[in-house]
Amino acid sequence: MNLFARPAPRWFNIPAHRPFVQDLASGLYDALTPLGPDALSQAIILTPTRRGARALADAFIAAGGGKAVLPPQIRPLGDLDEGEPPFEPGDLAVELPAAINPLRRRFELARLVKAHEVELGRELDASAALELADALGGFLDSLQIEEVTGEGLADLVDADLAEHWRISRQFLEMAQLAWPARLEELGLLDVSQRRVALLRRLAEAWTERPPQGVLIAAGSTGTAPATADLLRVVARAPQGAVVLPGLDDSLAESAWVEVGEQHPQGAMRRLLARAGVDRREVMPWPASFTLESQGRWRRRVINEALRPAERTADWLSVIESLRREGEKDGVDAIAEGLSGLSVISARAEEEAATVAALLLREALEQPGRTAALVAPDQALARRVSAKLARWGVIPDSSAGLSLSGCPSGVLAGLLARAMIDPLDPIVLLAILKHPLVRLAIPPGVLQLRRTQLELHGLRGPKRTTWSALEAHLATKQADDALALVATLKGSISRLAFDAERLPPALVARRLAETLETLAADETGDLGGLWAGHGGEALGRLLAGLMEESDGLPPVTPRGFADLLSRLTSGETVRTGGATHPRLRILGAIEARLTRADRLVVAGLEEGVWPQGAPLDPFLSRPMRERLGLPPPERRIGLAAHDFAQAACAPEVILLHSERREGAPAVKSRWLWRLETLARGAGVELPGRPDLLDWARSLDAAETYKPAKRPAPSPPLEDRPRKMAVTRVEALTRDPYAVWARDILRLYPLERPDEAVEARARGTAIHAAFERFATDFPRDLPPNTAEIFEGLYVAELEAAGMPREALAREAALAREAALWVAELETRRRADGRAIHVELSGQRTIGAPGGPFIVTAKADRIEVDDSGYGHILDYKTGKAPSKKVVDSGFSPQLTLTAAILAAGGFPEIGRVEPGELTYLEVTGRKPAGREEIRAHAGEESADAAARALEGLAKLIDQFDRGRPYASRVAPQFVKLHVSDYDHLARVFEWSTSGEEDGE
């Protein structure tokens, strides 16, 4: 068939249910190859995207049936730069300045925004200026693409509108004048402005001198005016034609005239109206009607489901009409249209990703079968790629990876955070353990030094200066760690700011130098720092910051970290590499021209597909309309068209999540409409319950048998024969913890940058009491409160309390010191002797041999009556009397038993007096005395009971009692062990096992 027998203009359509690029290629191949071997290669085809151009080239190879094919000249409409075929000799861009680099444009717009921050009413750092610059860039792009002058800005704001709209209008008026002036000064053009100019010049050139060869524009919906006018010129060329993607020629005329911005056909209705073409004049593409398939009923059903909202009241009559039409072919049109289409509802995004991966993997079981995932949600696309990796399958994915997630980007982000706080232990550990960091040190030596630095310097309380860290390591005799600290400090010292703010270009240069210092090995090789797609992208970004960021304001360390985070998060890195030839992951626009045997359409939730209308910080909807800019809802119509194209594939699985980010999700309006239409026709959309079962069982244990409560039973010779009174408490509550710590010698590591407030407070109060009692054993000084406060604050500093916390603690220390002064005056009134931090022990008989219980008493006061009063300091809540009497907190009572037996040599044998906890809080009241047993018979009985209880307990363990986990569950809230995760407490405690022994 001669495609160009019909007089111009020529408009064709490939229906949505047909494979677009395959039909386009086969139609052109069949039409042109009979004309000679060069006919096909001399044709020119314009596509909307580069991926569409590549797909079309592959389709021509397939159309040749394995024969050698010289394909046409295929070019994306966005690539009209001079000197590139088919637009030789490149005279389109004569006298047109070059386009501004996109990154330079963002920085220049940020300069413009920053210069007018006063008018905007806010102070802007570099990151905030860049955010507003992006919004301003979007506004300017809209003006340029829609070819709107913006002259009506001055009349946009009525008197009754809010003040901020007036500010926005004034700012935009300024930007409209200042930005072109800046571009002229730079000798550059905006990207969108230059593209529109090229499209206009091309349209003019082809109008004056129409190409005499075959010229096809395929797959474009002509949303931009310049593109639409170029398509009109192409359609009028001697051998020109425009091929539309998925024009609905069956939609009733009454519904067609009501097609609006949010309808799938909205863009093509505007295009045809602008070109002056009636929908009935659009011809079917030859391959589409010569190779017609049953998919046309799918197309009809999808298009009817997405008809204008005003016409959904006609659905019942539409259903009847479709069925009558289908009866002529002997089929139920609705059932036939929904055949091959299924819907899967996943619980959440993770399950949806697993389902999508299974569907793609399942398609590979049939030789030659292709499959694709279509989703506008890049996070979901990356999840699916990760899921497919478990089978060693790498799909051809357009989602890519955020630069901030690439190894080079991660390291750059860590170094930016190190600018804020160079001694943040978590950041330092992340830098040292990054795979790109080698520090010119042999790998084995680096590993040794890194481990030593982590264990002895970066775990526990944070050291606030390099000298403090080095001094601490020196006390640990960690020479290897000290060597690594010297290397690391020298490497990242150039990141330190010697001024409050620096130009971003200078900071970026320092960052790049530091990256190279960290990544270099002993020979100076940088490894993969700048290699691969991620390294190259980071290199371009930092080079852009160094060369093009003059427009950004100076930054603080935190400001640069925010700026770099914004830049790297918005940069997508295409992963590339070897991918599976039959699997693809596509965005919605990229999927418009491609087709696979199985199509998984995912992300069908409101706010995802379609996305919500974007918020414009400068213009309201009425203001955009008055200015001549398209409404935000236009994007929804384009997204609806892409959905309709995808949903018309032969086998389609529509996938949505019932929850997103932990919150209930709403089904996409298009899926809801389709289900409503199906229910109205009495047809249920099939699901895949088997696939959901597979997805949910993929990572589930085959047979779930919860672990039982662990109860190790080591031999008697391995069981401890000596124990502190504080460990007896653990033996009473949680014997498993004693087994792990005292028998296996498993000691918990401190966390990096561990909060030290509570521990520092406890350490400081003990040390202050000890120091005060040592310095003033008898008579109190007149300024007791002042002296104690000084001792307490000094001990807080020595214990590692951060400086920012000391300001608050100083006020608490003052309150605590006043209470302590009153306490000391009252307790020393009878002249009693004060003993602090004394060590004592007592031996008891047991079946396994003598058992020694030890104690280190915070304070023992011996009065003239011969009673030894035992005090223990607490900065938290002291155990209640009930807990002490029940034997679960025997610290004071066992200490009293040791005292009664003369176990403290410095004191000798004395009767136990009051057993008291001193709660020191610094708040009001600043402290209180909690007496658990009074002097005399009460205290002696408590000590005897505690000793008897310990003897019985040791007897049980010497006779083989196992060290079971958590034998006192009623006190779980009071006792959280460092070994609960090893004992798998959560698992066995929720499996129905009885609590207690």
Buried (B, 14 or more C-beta within 10 A) or exposed (E): EEBBEEEBBBBBBBBBBBBBBBBBBBBBBBBBBEEEEEBBBBBBBBBBBBBBBBBBBBBBBBBBEEEEBEBBBBBBBBEBBBEEEBBEEEEBBEEBBEBBBEBBBBBBBBBBBBBBBEEBEEEBBBBBBBBBBBBBBEBBBBBBBBBBEBEEBEEBBEEEBEEEBBBBBBBBBBBBEBBBEBBEEBEBBBBBBBBBBBBBBBBBBBBEEBBEBBBBBBBBBBBBBBBBBBBBBBBBBEBBBBBBBBBBBEBBEEBBEBBBBBBBBBBBBBBBEBBEBEBEEBBBBBBBEEEEEBBBBBBBBBBBBBBBEEBBEBBEEBBEBBBEBBEEEEBBBBBBBBBBBBBBBBBBBBBBBBBBBBBBBBBBEEEEBBBBBBBBBBBBBBBBBEBBEEEEBBBBBBBBBBBBBBBBBBBBBBBBBBBBBBBBBBBBBBBBEBEBBBBBBEEEEBEBBBBBBBBBBBBBBBBBEBEEBBEBBEEEEBEBBBBBBEBBBEBBEEBEBEEEBBBBBBBBBBBBEBBBBBBBBEEEEBBEBBEBBBBEBBBBBBBBBBBBBEBBBBBBBBBBBBBBBBBBBEBBBEBEEEBBEBBBBBBBBBBBBBBBBBBBBBBBBBEBBBBEBEEBEBBBEEBBEBBBBBBBBBBBBBBBBBBBBBBBBBBBBBBBBBBBEEEEBEBBBBBBBBBEBBEEBEBEBBBBEEBBEBBBEBEEEEEEEBEEBBBBEBEBEEBBBEBBBBBBBBBBBBBBBBBBBBBBEEEEEBEBBBEBBEBBBBBBBBBBBBBBBEEBEEEEEEEBBBBBBBBBBBBBBEBBBBEEBBEEBBEBBBBBBBBBBBBBEEBBEEEBBBBBBBBBBBEBEBEBEEBBBBBBBBBBBBBEEEBBBBBBBBBEEBBBEEBBBBBBBBBBBBBBBBBBBEBBEEBEEBBBBBBBBBBBBBEEEBBEBBBBBBBBEBBBEBBBBBBEBBBEBBBBBBEEBBBBBBBBBEBBEBBEBBBBEBBBBEEBBEBEEEEEE
